[in-house]
Amino acid sequence: MVQSLDRSQGRSGGIAAGASASPTFTGNRALQIEEPLIFEMGQPGRCGVDLPEPPKVKDRLNGLRRNGEIGLPGLSEPQVVQHYTRLSQKNYAIDMGVYPLGSCTMKHNPRINEKVARLAGIGDLHPLQPVSTVQGAFELIDSLAHWLKTLTGMPAVAMSPAAGAHGEMCGMMAIAAALEAKGERTKRRIVLAPESAHGTNPATAAALGFTVKPIPANAKGRVDLAALKSALGPEVAAIMLTNPNTCGLFENEIVEISKAVHDAGAYFYCDGANFNAIVGRVRPGDLGVDCMHINLHKTFSTPHGGGGPGAGPVVLSAALAPYAPYPWIVRQGDIWTVAEDGAKVDGAPLGRLKAFHGQMGMFTRALAYIMSHGADGLKQAAEDAVLSANYVMASLQDVMTPAFEGPCMHEALFDDGFLKDTGVSTLDFAKAMIDEGYHPMTMYFPLVVHGAMLVEPTESQAKEDLDLFIAAMRSLAERAKSGTAAEAFKAAPRFSPRRRLDETLAARKPILRWRPGNNPPEGDPMRQAAE
């Protein structure tokens, strides 16, 4: 949160990184521009557009008309463009370099995907168009559905879920519906979840009224099979398991796990977050999976994060296919139609989970990615992702501490053992990565590993880029273990637009709204927390 211009220390009042060491008149540092809040830039009466006065109409607000200004800043068009361009330059992105967030699969989005998604007749579709005018769109969705069923070895897929967690909800609702049909819904109330599961797994089960029972991991970072078998019984509805798991490891007893779950009369839900590591190599349906959501943004390169549109299709086994939610796309001869709520279809579909039929833009991007790669290219992408992660692991295992022995899958997991007695924490190490020009890896997750550092390079990065990343990580590890750099690590990042926050204060007393004349003064710790 930037205050008024201070000519002696720059616009940031000494808060900007490096400003006190070499201040400039403006607070800028070459191309790193010190940017105030847009509210502080605004001037009353300034506007980037010129609209005519609206015609007078009868007041229908019934006394609720606003009495004061709305409070939006007044800026010219160039000011708005410059402001948001400068802000965008302060963000790290996959288009800038290696983005090693583990469990998130921050992979490159090929630009052909974006071009296809913007083609006339695709990018300008409206969900309320007559069915006769969107035949090609239905065929596109069906083609993507065919690919997803083929790659997973599953007979059915629900396309409408809006994201991974929504897909989890869809899959678990299908399981609940199947149990209801068998008269077992009230008896089977427990869902088993490995301790390394994504947090959305137990949350989804609990939201549907199930009781979640954790299953511990063994010394190799995989599900403890003996503990799982002892937890199974007539009251268990399902297991929610990620494979490859969140430790970056393949559950090598997956077939036996599946058999044990099915023998107990329960269902096997697989979290498909890490499908990018096995697509083209392993079909989850062959492993006994009953349903699995697919993150199109993780495996098939649709844009990731930022609160934008998502897509989490759910593939279903023959046992759960009848409960796929409406709407269904149905082909009748040469005509594509949509089976809406109440339509006569085989099975007992769930109700509608989402408005319309899903996210057309994400479907288009995913299909473009799949078709441009082909079956062999998708297989190679998975192989390259696993190769990249093992290259990182092998190159760093002598200076960092791998959490588990042996090769990994798509992500390399380290613990903080190599930092013992150095005075440097996982957080300090991650902050120092920012100064080296890298977004930090995932920290402190999965919780089964102390001080976890989860690195996922994906298949997107060239070897030269990985080599530089590895060299930077080695340098940081060696400096940390030297025993003389703890203070430097705790001061990192030094070269970012803002230094390290007081994260405790920022979490407990966050400043979420700008108010004129009601901001913390210079030197107030709340100001630093906000900045």
Secondary structure, 3 states (H helix, E strand, C coil): CCCCCECCCECCCCCECCCCCCCCCCCCECCECCCCCHHHHCCCCCCCCCCCCCCCCCCCCCCCCCCCCCCCCCCCHHHHHHHHHHHHCCCCCCCCCCCCECCCCCCCCCHHHHHHHCCCCCCCCCCCCCHHHCHHHHHHHHHHHHHHHHHHCCCEEECCCCCHHHHHHHHHHHHHHHHHHCCCCCCCCEEEEECCCCCHHHHHHHHCCCEEEEECECCCCCECHHHHHHHCCCCEEEEEEECCCCCCCCCCCHHHHHHHHHHCCCEEEEEECCHHHCCCCCCHHHHCCCEEEECHHHHCCCCCCCCCCCCCCEEECCCCHHHCCCCEEEEECCEEEEECCCCCCCCCCCCCCCCCCCCHHHHHHHHHHHHHHHHHHHHHHHHHHHHHHHHHHHHHCCCCEECCCCCCCCCEEEECHHHCCCCCCHHHHHHHHHHCCCCCCEECCCCCCCCCEEECCCCCCCHHHHHHHHHHHHHHHHHHHCCCCHHHHHHCCCCCCECCCCHHHHHHCCCCCCCCCCCCCCCCHHHHHHC
